[in-house]
Amino acid sequence: MTSAKQHATAIVGTLREHGHLAYLCGGCVRDLLLGREPADYDVTTDATPDQVMQIFPKTYAVGAQFGVVLVPIPGESPNAVVAGKSSSKANFVEVATFRSDIGYSDGRHPDEVRYTQDPREDVARRDFTINGLLMDPITNEVLDFVDGRKDLGAHIIRAIGDPELRFREDKLRVLRAVRFAARFEYEIDSPTFAAIERLASEIDQVSHERVRDELTKMLTEGHAQQAFLLLDESGLLDEVLPEISAMKGVEQPPQYHPEGDVFVHTLLLLQNLPHPCPVTLAWGALLHDVGKPSTFRVAPDRIRFDGHVEVGVKMAEEICRRLRFSNDDTEQILALVNHHMRFAQVTQMKESTLKKFLRMPGFEEHVELHRLDCQSSHGDLSLYRFVRERLASIPPDKMRPVPLVTGNDLIAIGYPPGPRFKEILSAVEDGQLESRLQSKEDALEFIHREFPVP
C-alpha cells in the first residue's frame, strides 16, 4: 500500500511535471526535521484548485474556495476522504494553492483569497515559524523564509510576522501556540506570548467544537500538565475552562492529599496520563474533582467536600454540552466523574454489587482513573491491586451469567407485566452473582418466597 509520504512525494513530482512549483509544507516538514513521523502530509503549489483537479483524476474540492483540494491515497475509502478533516487526515494529502489572505472578519476565514505564484507570500500568512517551512521531498532541500529552522533549533514558538495580526486572523491560534509549546517542550517567545495574553478574552469568538478539539489534543498528546500550566499563565484557562481555574488554592486534607490543592492534584493526574490516552479518560481525569471548589468546607475533624461527586457530575455535564461532546463521550466522562469515589468501598461491597461495578461499560478507564487518582495523592494502590486481582480471577460467565429467568417466565407463572419485573429480575441476578441461586428452579422458588403473586 502506498504510504502518505510516498503519495505526497508523487503528487509533488506530478505537479512539477506539469510545470508547477510544489513542496511539502507545514507540520509534516517540521516533524521530518525533528525526526518524528508526521501524522499527515500537506502539499503547497502554485497550481490553482482547477488545475490540481485537472491533473489528478480523483480529487475532492472540500476547501476549494480557500484553495484546498484533497487527493486521496490510493486504496483509501472515498467516504473517509469526503468527511474531510473531521476524519483521519492520513486518508488523503491536502493540496493547497499558494495564496495571500485578505481580511478575517469572522476571526477564522479570510474575507478574500488571492492566489499567488510566490511561495513567500503563502508562508507569510501561516501561523508559526516552525510551521512555515517548505521542503522538496525529492531532494530534501528546505525553503525557509521565516527563520523556522532557527526557532526549531532554539526550541521557540514564534508567530510569523505580527503576532497579534496572526492571532486575529484565527483566534484558535492562541490555543495552538500553547499546544505546540507544551507538545515540543518549547518556549513561546515574548511578543507572541504577550499577544496571547492580550487576546485571551477573545477566544470566545471561536466555535466550541474547535476549542474542544484543541484542548483534547493538549490532554492526549503527552504533555497535558505543561499545556494547562501555560493556559493558566496566559489567562486562557479562565476563558475556556473557568471551572478548572477555580480549583487553584482550594485546600485539601493533607492526610489524603499531601500533594497540595485541587489544582495541583489535577495537574498531577494530567502529568501521569498514559500516552496515547483515550479522550474520555483524559477529560474524566481533568474533571473528576470539578465539584470540589463549590463544596469546600472546613469541618471540626478535617476539610470536607460533601456532595462533590454529585455537584461535579452536573458541572461536567454542563462543560460537555458547552463543548459539544458527542452523547457517547459525554456519557463516559460523566460516568468517570460519578464513580471515581466508589473504589473506596470495593472491599466492603456485596459480591453482586462488586461484579456489577467491575462490568460497567468502559471499566478499564475507571480503574485507570483510580490508579491515577491514588498515584497523584496518597500513593496507596492497595484498592487498585484488589480490583485488578478480582478482574483477573472472576470468569466472564460469573461476571455476566446467563439469566436464570426472564420476563416471559414471570408471566408464565402468573405475574402481571409491570415495573415490578425489573425489581424481581434484578434480585434474581444478584442471587446468581452471589452464587445463592444456581438453577432456574432455585430462582423460581426464590421469587415465590420473596415476591408473592399479588
DOTIKOL-353551 format. One line per field, with one value per residue (C-alpha): residue in one letter; x, y, z. Coordinates in Angstrom, 1 decimal. Each point is the difference from the previous one (the first is absolute). Example, Ala and Ser with C-alpha at 12.3 -4.5 7.8 and 13.67 -1.06 7.14 Angstrom:
BEGIN
type c(A;S)
X c(12.3;1.4)
Y c(-4.5;3.4)
Z c(7.8;-0.7)
***
This chain:
BEGIN
type c(M;T;S;A;K;Q;H;A;T;A;I;V;G;T;L;R;E;H;G;H;L;A;Y;L;C;G;G;C;V;R;D;L;L;L;G;R;E;P;A;D;Y;D;V;T;T;D;A;T;P;D;Q;V;M;Q;I;F;P;K;T;Y;A;V;G;A;Q;F;G;V;V;L;V;P;I;P;G;E;S;P;N;A;V;V;A;G;K;S;S;S;K;A;N;F;V;E;V;A;T;F;R;S;D;I;G;Y;S;D;G;R;H;P;D;E;V;R;Y;T;Q;D;P;R;E;D;V;A;R;R;D;F;T;I;N;G;L;L;M;D;P;I;T;N;E;V;L;D;F;V;D;G;R;K;D;L;G;A;H;I;I;R;A;I;G;D;P;E;L;R;F;R;E;D;K;L;R;V;L;R;A;V;R;F;A;A;R;F;E;Y;E;I;D;S;P;T;F;A;A;I;E;R;L;A;S;E;I;D;Q;V;S;H;E;R;V;R;D;E;L;T;K;M;L;T;E;G;H;A;Q;Q;A;F;L;L;L;D;E;S;G;L;L;D;E;V;L;P;E;I;S;A;M;K;G;V;E;Q;P;P;Q;Y;H;P;E;G;D;V;F;V;H;T;L;L;L;L;Q;N;L;P;H;P;C;P;V;T;L;A;W;G;A;L;L;H;D;V;G;K;P;S;T;F;R;V;A;P;D;R;I;R;F;D;G;H;V;E;V;G;V;K;M;A;E;E;I;C;R;R;L;R;F;S;N;D;D;T;E;Q;I;L;A;L;V;N;H;H;M;R;F;A;Q;V;T;Q;M;K;E;S;T;L;K;K;F;L;R;M;P;G;F;E;E;H;V;E;L;H;R;L;D;C;Q;S;S;H;G;D;L;S;L;Y;R;F;V;R;E;R;L;A;S;I;P;P;D;K;M;R;P;V;P;L;V;T;G;N;D;L;I;A;I;G;Y;P;P;G;P;R;F;K;E;I;L;S;A;V;E;D;G;Q;L;E;S;R;L;Q;S;K;E;D;A;L;E;F;I;H;R;E;F;P;V;P)
X c(0.0;1.2;1.1;-1.1;3.6;0.3;-3.3;0.9;3.4;-1.8;-2.4;2.9;1.7;-3.1;-0.7;3.5;-0.3;-2.9;2.2;-1.0;1.8;-0.8;1.3;-0.8;-1.1;-1.1;0.1;1.4;3.1;0.4;-0.3;2.3;2.7;-0.6;0.4;-3.7;-2.4;-2.6;-3.6;-0.9;1.5;-1.0;1.2;0.0;0.2;-0.4;-2.6;-3.6;-2.7;-1.4;3.4;0.6;-3.3;0.8;3.4;-1.3;-3.0;-1.4;-0.2;-2.3;-0.4;-1.1;1.8;0.4;-1.3;3.2;2.2;-0.1;-0.5;0.2;1.8;-0.8;2.6;-0.5;-2.0;-1.6;-3.8;-1.5;-2.5;2.8;1.6;-3.2;-0.5;3.0;1.9;-2.6;1.4;3.5;2.2;2.1;-2.5;1.0;2.5;-1.2;1.2;-0.3;0.7;2.5;-2.1;-0.1;-3.1;-1.7;-2.1;-1.4;-3.3;-1.1;3.3;0.4;-0.5;1.5;-2.4;1.9;2.5;2.5;2.1;3.6;3.0;2.3;0.5;1.3;-3.4;-1.6;2.3;-0.5;-3.7;0.7;0.0;3.4;3.5;0.5;-3.1;1.2;2.6;-0.2;1.8;0.9;-0.8;2.2;3.2;-0.9;0.9;-1.7;-1.3;0.0;-1.3;-0.8;2.9;-2.0;3.0;1.7;-3.1;-0.1;3.6;-0.6;-3.2;-2.1;-3.7;-0.1;-2.9;0.9;0.0;-2.2;-1.3;-3.2;-0.8;0.6;-2.3;-2.7;-0.1;-0.9;-0.6;0.5;3.7;0.5;-0.9;2.1;3.0;-0.5;-0.4;3.1;2.0;-1.1;0.3;3.5;1.1;0.8;-0.2;-2.4;1.9;-0.8;-1.9;-2.0;-0.9;-0.9;-2.4;-1.6;-0.6;-1.5;-2.4;-0.9;-3.4;-0.9;0.3;-3.8;-0.3;1.3;-2.5;-0.4;0.8;3.4;0.9;-1.0;2.2;3.0;-0.4;-0.4;3.3;1.7;-1.4;1.0;3.3;2.1;0.7;-3.4;1.4;2.3;-2.9;-2.3;2.7;0.5;-3.8;-0.1;3.1;-1.4;-3.5;-1.6;-1.0;-2.4;-1.6;-0.3;-0.4;-0.7;-1.1;3.5;1.5;-2.3;2.0;3.0;0.5;-2.7;1.7;-0.5;0.5;3.8;-0.5;-1.6;1.6;3.5;0.7;-2.0;-3.1;-2.6;1.7;3.4;-1.6;-1.8;3.2;1.8;-2.7;0.6;3.7;-0.5;-2.5;1.0;1.1;-1.8;-3.0;-3.7;-1.9;-2.6;2.6;1.9;-3.1;-1.1;3.3;-0.2;-3.6;-0.1;0.3;-1.7;-2.7;2.5;0.4;-3.8;-0.3;3.1;-0.6;2.2;-1.6;1.1;2.0;1.3;-0.6;-3.0;-1.7;-3.4;-1.9;2.8;-0.6;-3.7;0.9;2.9;-2.2;-2.3;2.9;1.7;-3.2;-0.3;3.6;-0.5;-3.1;1.7;2.9;-2.4;1.3;-1.8;-2.6;2.1;3.1;-2.1;-1.5;3.4;1.6;-2.9;0.2;3.7;-0.8;-3.0;1.7;3.6;-0.7;-1.6;3.3;0.3;-2.8;1.1;1.2;-3.3;-2.3;-2.3;1.2;-2.9;0.6;3.8;-0.6;-2.5;2.6;2.8;-2.0;-1.1;0.6;3.5;1.1;3.6;-0.1;-1.6;2.7;2.7;-1.4;0.0;3.7;0.8;-2.0;1.9;3.3;-0.5;-1.0;0.7;1.7;-1.9;-0.8;-1.4;-3.6;1.3;1.8;-3.1;-2.1;2.6;0.1;-3.8;-0.2;2.6;-1.5;-3.8;-0.8;-2.1;-3.0;0.0;0.3;-2.9;-1.9;-2.8;-3.3;-1.8;-3.4;-1.5;-3.0;-1.8;0.6;-1.5;-3.1;-0.3;-0.1;-2.7;1.8;-1.7;2.5;1.0;2.8;0.3;1.7;3.2;0.2;-0.7;2.5;2.7;-0.4;0.3;3.2;1.4;-0.6;1.8;3.0;0.2;-0.3;-3.1;-2.2;1.5;-3.0;-3.3;-1.8;2.0;-1.0;-3.7;-0.1;1.8;-2.5;-3.1;1.5;1.2;-2.5;-3.4;-2.4;-2.4)
Y c(0.0;3.5;2.0;3.5;1.3;-2.0;1.4;3.6;-0.4;-1.3;2.9;2.5;-1.8;-0.1;3.7;0.8;-2.1;2.3;3.1;1.0;0.8;-2.5;-0.7;-1.8;2.5;0.6;-2.5;-2.9;2.0;1.0;-3.6;-1.4;2.5;-1.0;-3.7;-0.7;-1.9;2.5;-0.9;1.3;1.8;3.3;1.4;3.6;1.0;2.9;-2.1;1.2;-2.4;-0.4;-0.9;-2.5;-1.6;-0.3;-1.6;-2.6;-2.0;-0.6;3.0;1.6;3.8;0.2;3.3;1.3;3.5;0.2;-1.6;-3.5;-3.3;-3.5;-2.7;-3.4;-2.6;-3.0;-2.7;2.2;0.3;3.0;0.5;0.4;2.6;2.0;0.3;2.3;1.1;-1.5;-3.4;-1.2;2.2;-3.1;-0.9;2.8;2.6;3.6;2.1;3.8;2.8;2.7;2.8;3.2;0.6;3.4;0.8;-2.3;1.5;-3.2;-0.7;-3.2;0.1;2.6;2.4;-0.3;-2.5;1.1;-2.6;0.7;-1.4;0.8;-2.5;2.8;1.6;-3.4;-0.5;3.5;-0.7;-3.2;-0.2;-0.8;0.0;-3.7;-0.7;2.4;-2.3;-1.5;-3.1;-1.6;-3.7;-1.1;1.8;0.7;3.7;2.3;3.5;2.2;3.5;0.6;-1.4;-3.0;-2.3;2.4;-0.1;-3.7;-0.1;2.5;-1.7;3.1;0.5;3.3;1.4;0.9;3.8;2.0;-2.4;1.9;0.1;-3.8;-0.7;2.4;-1.9;-3.2;0.3;-3.7;0.6;1.2;-3.6;-1.5;2.0;-1.5;-3.5;0.1;1.5;-2.8;-2.8;0.9;1.3;3.4;3.6;2.5;3.1;3.1;2.1;-3.1;-0.8;3.7;-0.1;-3.2;1.7;3.1;-2.1;-2.8;1.5;-0.2;-3.8;-0.1;1.0;-3.5;-2.8;-2.2;-3.1;1.4;1.0;-3.5;-1.6;2.1;-0.7;-3.7;0.0;1.7;-2.7;-3.0;1.0;-0.9;3.5;0.9;1.4;2.4;1.0;0.9;1.9;2.1;0.4;1.3;2.3;1.5;0.7;-2.4;-2.5;2.5;0.5;-3.6;-2.0;2.3;-3.0;-1.3;3.4;0.0;-2.9;2.1;0.6;-2.4;-1.9;-3.7;-2.1;-0.7;-3.5;-1.0;2.6;0.9;1.3;3.2;1.7;-1.3;1.7;-1.5;-3.4;0.2;1.1;-3.0;-2.3;1.7;-0.5;-3.7;-0.6;-2.9;0.8;-0.5;0.7;-0.6;3.3;-0.9;-1.1;3.3;2.1;-2.2;0.6;3.8;0.2;-2.7;2.6;2.9;0.1;0.5;3.8;0.7;-2.7;0.9;0.4;-0.3;-2.5;-0.5;-3.1;1.0;1.7;-1.6;0.1;-1.3;-0.9;1.0;-3.0;0.9;3.6;-1.0;-2.1;2.9;2.4;-2.6;-0.4;3.7;0.1;-2.9;1.6;3.3;-1.5;-2.1;-3.4;-3.0;-1.7;-3.1;1.9;2.1;-3.1;-1.6;3.2;0.5;-3.7;0.5;3.1;-1.7;-3.3;1.1;0.0;-3.5;-1.7;0.8;-2.5;-2.9;-2.2;0.4;-0.5;-2.9;-2.5;1.0;3.7;-0.5;-2.0;2.6;2.7;-2.0;-0.6;3.6;1.2;1.3;-1.2;-0.1;3.8;0.0;-2.1;2.0;3.3;-1.5;-0.9;3.5;1.5;-2.0;0.4;3.8;0.2;-2.4;-2.7;-2.9;-2.5;-2.8;0.5;0.2;-3.4;-1.5;1.0;-1.3;-3.3;-0.4;0.9;-2.7;-2.7;0.3;-2.0;1.8;-2.3;0.8;3.7;0.0;-3.2;-1.1;1.0;-2.8;1.5;2.6;2.1;-2.7;-2.4;2.4;0.4;-3.8;-0.4;2.7;3.3;2.9;2.1;3.2;1.9;-2.7;-2.3;2.1;-0.4;-3.8;-0.7;2.2;-1.9;-3.3;1.2;1.1;-3.5;-1.4;2.3;-0.9;-3.8;-0.3;-1.0;-2.7;-1.1;1.1;-2.0;1.8;3.3;-0.8;-1.2;3.3;2.0;-1.7;0.5;3.6;1.4;-1.6;0.3;2.9)
Z c(0.0;-0.8;3.1;0.5;-0.5;-3.2;-1.3;1.0;-1.8;-3.1;0.0;0.2;-2.9;-2.1;0.6;-1.0;-3.2;-0.9;0.5;3.5;3.2;2.8;3.4;3.3;2.5;3.6;2.8;-2.0;-0.9;3.6;1.2;-2.6;1.0;3.7;-0.9;0.7;-2.1;-1.3;0.6;-3.5;-3.0;-1.6;-3.4;-1.1;-3.6;-2.5;-1.8;0.5;1.3;-3.5;-1.3;2.8;-0.7;-3.7;0.7;2.5;-1.1;3.5;2.3;2.5;-0.1;3.7;0.5;-3.6;1.0;2.1;-2.6;1.6;-1.8;1.5;-2.0;1.5;0.6;-2.3;1.6;2.6;0.4;-1.9;2.8;2.6;-2.3;-0.6;3.7;-0.1;3.0;2.4;-1.0;-0.1;-2.2;-0.6;-2.6;-2.4;-0.8;0.1;-3.0;0.6;-2.5;0.9;1.3;2.0;2.1;0.3;3.0;2.7;1.1;1.7;1.7;-1.8;-3.8;-2.4;-1.5;-3.3;-1.3;-2.6;-1.8;-0.5;-1.8;2.9;2.8;2.2;0.1;0.8;2.9;1.3;0.8;2.0;3.8;1.5;-1.3;0.7;-2.1;-2.8;-1.6;-3.5;-1.1;-3.3;0.8;-2.9;0.9;3.7;-0.6;2.5;-0.9;3.1;-0.4;3.7;2.0;0.8;0.2;2.4;2.3;-0.2;1.1;2.8;1.1;-0.5;-1.0;-1.9;-2.1;-3.6;-0.3;2.3;2.7;0.7;-3.7;-0.3;3.0;-1.2;-3.3;1.9;3.8;0.4;-0.6;3.6;1.1;-2.7;1.3;3.4;-1.3;-2.1;2.8;2.3;-2.5;-1.1;3.4;-1.6;1.3;-1.5;-1.0;2.0;-2.7;-1.0;3.7;0.6;-2.9;1.4;3.3;-1.7;-2.1;2.5;0.6;-3.7;-0.1;0.5;-3.6;-1.0;-0.4;3.0;-2.1;-1.1;3.6;1.1;-2.6;0.8;3.8;-0.8;-1.9;3.0;2.3;-2.1;-1.7;3.1;1.5;1.5;3.3;-1.8;-2.3;2.9;1.8;-3.1;-0.4;3.6;-0.4;-3.2;1.3;-2.4;2.7;1.5;-3.4;-1.2;3.2;3.0;1.9;0.0;0.8;3.1;1.4;0.8;3.7;1.1;2.8;0.6;3.2;0.1;1.4;-3.4;-2.2;1.1;-3.6;0.5;-1.2;-2.5;-3.0;0.9;0.4;-3.3;-1.8;1.5;-1.6;-3.3;0.3;0.6;-2.8;-2.2;-3.6;-2.2;2.2;-0.7;-0.4;2.7;2.5;-0.5;0.5;2.9;1.7;-0.6;1.3;2.8;2.8;-1.8;2.8;2.8;0.0;0.4;2.8;2.0;3.8;3.1;2.4;3.6;-1.0;-3.4;-3.3;-1.8;-3.4;0.8;-3.2;-2.3;-2.2;-0.7;-0.5;-2.2;-2.2;-0.7;-0.7;-2.2;-2.0;-0.5;-1.2;-2.4;-1.4;-0.3;-1.9;-2.2;0.9;-1.5;2.1;0.3;1.2;2.4;1.5;0.7;1.3;2.4;1.1;0.8;2.1;1.6;1.1;0.8;3.8;0.0;0.0;3.7;0.7;-2.3;2.9;1.8;-3.0;-0.2;-2.7;-2.3;0.4;-0.6;-3.2;-1.3;0.7;-1.7;-3.2;-0.5;-3.6;-0.5;3.4;-1.1;0.0;3.5;1.5;-1.8;1.4;3.5;-0.5;-1.1;2.8;2.6;-1.7;0.0;3.7;2.9;-2.2;1.6;-2.9;2.2;-1.3;-3.6;0.5;1.6;-3.0;-2.4;1.8;0.0;-3.7;-0.8;2.2;-0.9;-3.1;-2.6;0.5;3.7;-0.7;-2.5;0.6;-2.3;1.7;1.8;-0.7;-2.4;-0.1;-2.0;2.9;2.4;-2.2;-0.3;3.8;0.4;0.5;-1.8;-2.1;1.6;1.8;2.5;-2.6;0.1;3.8;-0.1;-2.8;1.7;3.2;-1.8;-1.8;3.4;1.3;-3.0;0.4;3.6;-0.8;2.1;-3.0;-2.3;-2.1;-1.4;2.7;2.7;-1.6;-0.3;3.6;1.1;-2.0;1.5;3.5;-0.3;-2.5;0.5;-2.9;0.7)
***
